[in-house]
Amino acid sequence: MSLLPAPDPTTLDPAHLVGAGGALGALARHEVARRIGSRPFPFSTLVVNVLGTFALGLATFVGLDGSALLFVGTGACGAFTTFSSFAFETVRLWETGERARAAANALGNLVGAGAALGAAWLLAAALG
Amino acid sequence: MTESHPLRRIETYALVAIGGFAGANLRYLAALLAPGLAGTLAANVLGSLALGFVLYEAIYAGVLAPETRSVVSTGFLSSFTTYSTFALQSAQSPPGLLVANVVGTYAFGFAGVLTGRALARRAVDRWGGPGDADADESGGEPAP
């Protein structure tokens, strides 16, 4: 028995759901970056983008919506993955003469995210 | 290294979480104002421009404090921009729009970083690096 009423997720402020998910996503991305690092190739951004795209794809394909999608999709997956770091790292590789790595990074994130969506779709189909 | 001090680690986590809360919410606002591909594109391009400015400022001069960089770049801007939503929205678009969105987001995103770099270069050329501000106070041209 609880003295407080159980929170009803449907009455939570969307900004709180998105914000809380965003804070968790950013912390998780920070942890991945601390462990994997980004030299000589920005693997940590590639990893968060592929994993986060897989998670968002799975959440969407299994039919998550409303508050759950705001928290998991818009908040956590949206913040866990990043375009700005990817763009900066790609430009930085290119301008420091690492053009093959820059191209591999640009293409790798795209192909990785596409494959992640395909895998999420297959898993969602198998589950449901 | 001071970075390994437990309080510094906790400080960084707190700043990253606060930045993530705010960045995700601003992206959500962009999605409400411009649903679909447009809101995501706007967030990714603006975020890339701002991150380009912050990180090139660090390379050129480093006036901004490392704590500011943590909250602004790893926290706020990296959460404001997103790859997952960009990828999913592209995949859910008709083939022509898919290609246009991928090419457009990449092109404008890279252009955003380069614009941020140019702005950082101008800011550093105009106002100088760390230490130059002290020189200004002792009789140099006042900063505009």
Chai-1 contact restraints between the chains, C-beta under 6 A:
chainA,res_idxA,chainB,res_idxB,connection_type,confidence,min_distance_angstrom,max_distance_angstrom,comment,restraint_id
A,A15,B,N25,contact,1.0,0.0,6.0,A-B,restraint_1
A,V18,B,A24,contact,1.0,0.0,6.0,A-B,restraint_2
A,V18,B,N25,contact,1.0,0.0,6.0,A-B,restraint_3
A,V18,B,Y28,contact,1.0,0.0,6.0,A-B,restraint_4
A,G19,B,F21,contact,1.0,0.0,6.0,A-B,restraint_5
A,G19,B,N25,contact,1.0,0.0,6.0,A-B,restraint_6
A,G22,B,G20,contact,1.0,0.0,6.0,A-B,restraint_7
A,G22,B,F21,contact,1.0,0.0,6.0,A-B,restraint_8
A,G22,B,A24,contact,1.0,0.0,6.0,A-B,restraint_9
A,G22,B,S79,contact,1.0,0.0,6.0,A-B,restraint_10
A,A23,B,A17,contact,1.0,0.0,6.0,A-B,restraint_11
A,A23,B,G20,contact,1.0,0.0,6.0,A-B,restraint_12
A,A23,B,F21,contact,1.0,0.0,6.0,A-B,restraint_13
A,A26,B,V16,contact,1.0,0.0,6.0,A-B,restraint_14
A,A26,B,G20,contact,1.0,0.0,6.0,A-B,restraint_15
A,A26,B,G75,contact,1.0,0.0,6.0,A-B,restraint_16
A,A26,B,S79,contact,1.0,0.0,6.0,A-B,restraint_17
A,L27,B,V16,contact,1.0,0.0,6.0,A-B,restraint_18
A,L27,B,A17,contact,1.0,0.0,6.0,A-B,restraint_19
A,H30,B,V16,contact,1.0,0.0,6.0,A-B,restraint_20
A,H30,B,T74,contact,1.0,0.0,6.0,A-B,restraint_21
A,N49,B,Y83,contact,1.0,0.0,6.0,A-B,restraint_22
A,G52,B,S84,contact,1.0,0.0,6.0,A-B,restraint_23
A,T53,B,S84,contact,1.0,0.0,6.0,A-B,restraint_24
A,T53,B,A87,contact,1.0,0.0,6.0,A-B,restraint_25
A,L56,B,S84,contact,1.0,0.0,6.0,A-B,restraint_26
A,L56,B,L88,contact,1.0,0.0,6.0,A-B,restraint_27
A,T74,B,Y28,contact,1.0,0.0,6.0,A-B,restraint_28
A,G75,B,A24,contact,1.0,0.0,6.0,A-B,restraint_29
A,C77,B,S84,contact,1.0,0.0,6.0,A-B,restraint_30
A,G78,B,A24,contact,1.0,0.0,6.0,A-B,restraint_31
A,G78,B,T82,contact,1.0,0.0,6.0,A-B,restraint_32
A,G78,B,T85,contact,1.0,0.0,6.0,A-B,restraint_33
A,A79,B,G20,contact,1.0,0.0,6.0,A-B,restraint_34
A,A79,B,A24,contact,1.0,0.0,6.0,A-B,restraint_35
A,A79,B,S79,contact,1.0,0.0,6.0,A-B,restraint_36
A,T81,B,T82,contact,1.0,0.0,6.0,A-B,restraint_37
A,T81,B,Y83,contact,1.0,0.0,6.0,A-B,restraint_38
A,T81,B,S84,contact,1.0,0.0,6.0,A-B,restraint_39
A,T82,B,S78,contact,1.0,0.0,6.0,A-B,restraint_40
A,T82,B,T81,contact,1.0,0.0,6.0,A-B,restraint_41
A,F83,B,N44,contact,1.0,0.0,6.0,A-B,restraint_42
A,F83,B,T81,contact,1.0,0.0,6.0,A-B,restraint_43
A,F83,B,Y83,contact,1.0,0.0,6.0,A-B,restraint_44
A,F83,B,G109,contact,1.0,0.0,6.0,A-B,restraint_45
A,S84,B,G47,contact,1.0,0.0,6.0,A-B,restraint_46
A,S84,B,S48,contact,1.0,0.0,6.0,A-B,restraint_47
A,S84,B,L51,contact,1.0,0.0,6.0,A-B,restraint_48
A,S84,B,L77,contact,1.0,0.0,6.0,A-B,restraint_49
A,S84,B,S78,contact,1.0,0.0,6.0,A-B,restraint_50
A,S84,B,T81,contact,1.0,0.0,6.0,A-B,restraint_51
A,S85,B,S78,contact,1.0,0.0,6.0,A-B,restraint_52
A,A87,B,S48,contact,1.0,0.0,6.0,A-B,restraint_53
A,A87,B,G109,contact,1.0,0.0,6.0,A-B,restraint_54
A,A87,B,F110,contact,1.0,0.0,6.0,A-B,restraint_55
A,A87,B,V113,contact,1.0,0.0,6.0,A-B,restraint_56
A,F88,B,L51,contact,1.0,0.0,6.0,A-B,restraint_57
A,F88,B,G52,contact,1.0,0.0,6.0,A-B,restraint_58
A,F88,B,L55,contact,1.0,0.0,6.0,A-B,restraint_59
A,F88,B,V113,contact,1.0,0.0,6.0,A-B,restraint_60
A,V91,B,F110,contact,1.0,0.0,6.0,A-B,restraint_61
A,V91,B,V113,contact,1.0,0.0,6.0,A-B,restraint_62
A,A113,B,A87,contact,1.0,0.0,6.0,A-B,restraint_63
A,L117,B,A91,contact,1.0,0.0,6.0,A-B,restraint_64
